[in-house]
Amino acid sequence: MIFLIENLFNKFLKDNALWIALCFAVVIIVTLLTIFLSGKRSGIKSGNKSFASEDFLAALGGRENIISLYAKGSRLSLVLKENNLLVEEDLRKNGVMSIIKMSSKITLVVNGSAEELAKVIK
């Protein structure tokens, strides 16, 4: 029964319902386009860098130096037999943005997908 009472807000909604619905539709469409286009750009950006697998393996000390390997997002975690065989300058030339050394493992932050790099190494 409250809707039968004539007030300014109800009159405004009644007179402008079409415009309000159109504004909501435009906001939703613009938001979806922004999300879609930003996802396309980031996919193109991460796909630009290709890794030379032989150079990358040589910088890690060879395939036989790798004990285990795990990739998630842009991080590649490695356990190496000998950490002193790691050549940081060559890794940076091959697209590694950051190298995090721990006592038992090394984490490489790469420009792009670490999963793709792990597939190449395996």
GITANOR-V952579 format. One record per residue. N is the residue number from 1. RES is the residue in one letter. PHI is phi in whole degrees, -180 to 180 (* if undefined). Layout:
BEGIN
n->N res->RES phi->PHI
n->N res->RES phi->PHI
END
This chain:
BEGIN
n->1 res->M phi->*
n->2 res->I phi->-70
n->3 res->F phi->-76
n->4 res->L phi->-80
n->5 res->I phi->-77
n->6 res->E phi->-84
n->7 res->N phi->-132
n->8 res->L phi->-67
n->9 res->F phi->-66
n->10 res->N phi->-64
n->11 res->K phi->-66
n->12 res->F phi->-61
n->13 res->L phi->-61
n->14 res->K phi->-66
n->15 res->D phi->-76
n->16 res->N phi->-117
n->17 res->A phi->-60
n->18 res->L phi->-64
n->19 res->W phi->-67
n->20 res->I phi->-64
n->21 res->A phi->-64
n->22 res->L phi->-64
n->23 res->C phi->-64
n->24 res->F phi->-62
n->25 res->A phi->-64
n->26 res->V phi->-65
n->27 res->V phi->-63
n->28 res->I phi->-65
n->29 res->I phi->-64
n->30 res->V phi->-64
n->31 res->T phi->-63
n->32 res->L phi->-64
n->33 res->L phi->-64
n->34 res->T phi->-63
n->35 res->I phi->-64
n->36 res->F phi->-64
n->37 res->L phi->-70
n->38 res->S phi->-69
n->39 res->G phi->-66
n->40 res->K phi->-65
n->41 res->R phi->-64
n->42 res->S phi->-67
n->43 res->G phi->-67
n->44 res->I phi->-68
n->45 res->K phi->-63
n->46 res->S phi->-72
n->47 res->G phi->-83
n->48 res->N phi->-70
n->49 res->K phi->-87
n->50 res->S phi->-109
n->51 res->F phi->-97
n->52 res->A phi->-84
n->53 res->S phi->-63
n->54 res->E phi->-67
n->55 res->D phi->-65
n->56 res->F phi->-65
n->57 res->L phi->-64
n->58 res->A phi->-63
n->59 res->A phi->-69
n->60 res->L phi->-88
n->61 res->G phi->97
n->62 res->G phi->94
n->63 res->R phi->-64
n->64 res->E phi->-72
n->65 res->N phi->-83
n->66 res->I phi->-90
n->67 res->I phi->-86
n->68 res->S phi->-146
n->69 res->L phi->-149
n->70 res->Y phi->-141
n->71 res->A phi->-122
n->72 res->K phi->-151
n->73 res->G phi->65
n->74 res->S phi->-106
n->75 res->R phi->-114
n->76 res->L phi->-119
n->77 res->S phi->-100
n->78 res->L phi->-129
n->79 res->V phi->-114
n->80 res->L phi->-108
n->81 res->K phi->-68
n->82 res->E phi->-128
n->83 res->N phi->-72
n->84 res->N phi->-74
n->85 res->L phi->-82
n->86 res->L phi->-71
n->87 res->V phi->-111
n->88 res->E phi->-64
n->89 res->E phi->-62
n->90 res->D phi->-68
n->91 res->L phi->-65
n->92 res->R phi->-65
n->93 res->K phi->-66
n->94 res->N phi->-93
n->95 res->G phi->102
n->96 res->V phi->-81
n->97 res->M phi->-84
n->98 res->S phi->-149
n->99 res->I phi->-124
n->100 res->I phi->-113
n->101 res->K phi->-100
n->102 res->M phi->-123
n->103 res->S phi->-65
n->104 res->S phi->-108
n->105 res->K phi->-144
n->106 res->I phi->-125
n->107 res->T phi->-113
n->108 res->L phi->-108
n->109 res->V phi->-98
n->110 res->V phi->-108
n->111 res->N phi->-86
n->112 res->G phi->123
n->113 res->S phi->-95
n->114 res->A phi->-73
n->115 res->E phi->-63
n->116 res->E phi->-65
n->117 res->L phi->-65
n->118 res->A phi->-64
n->119 res->K phi->-63
n->120 res->V phi->-66
n->121 res->I phi->-69
n->122 res->K phi->-68
END
